[in-house]
Amino acid sequence: MTILRTKEMKEALSRLIEEIWVKRVNSSLNGGKKYLNVS
């Protein structure tokens, strides 16, 4: 098994979270406005 460095894991995790977040917003633009207003 390959053990990833902490930095690499953080980058991969950030990328994954960003992809999921973008997909959620794109799949529900109307509902996504709520999230945009919060942030």
C-alpha positions in Angstrom: 0.0 0.0 0.0 1.1 3.5 -0.8 1.0 5.9 2.1 0.3 9.4 0.9 1.9 12.4 2.5 -0.3 14.6 4.6 0.0 17.4 2.1 -1.1 15.2 -0.8 -4.0 13.9 1.2 -5.2 17.4 2.0 -5.0 18.4 -1.6 -6.9 15.3 -2.8 -9.5 15.8 -0.1 -10.0 19.5 -1.0 -10.3 18.6 -4.7 -12.9 15.9 -3.9 -15.0 18.3 -1.7 -14.8 21.0 -4.3 -16.1 18.6 -7.0 -19.0 17.4 -4.8 -19.9 21.0 -3.9 -19.9 22.2 -7.5 -22.0 19.2 -8.6 -24.6 20.0 -5.8 -24.8 23.6 -6.8 -25.1 22.8 -10.5 -27.7 20.1 -10.0 -29.8 22.5 -8.0 -29.2 26.1 -9.1 -32.5 27.3 -7.6 -31.8 25.6 -4.2 -28.1 26.5 -4.5 -28.9 30.2 -4.1 -29.5 29.5 -0.4 -25.9 28.2 0.0 -24.5 31.1 -2.0 -26.4 33.6 0.2 -25.0 31.9 3.4 -21.4 32.1 2.2 
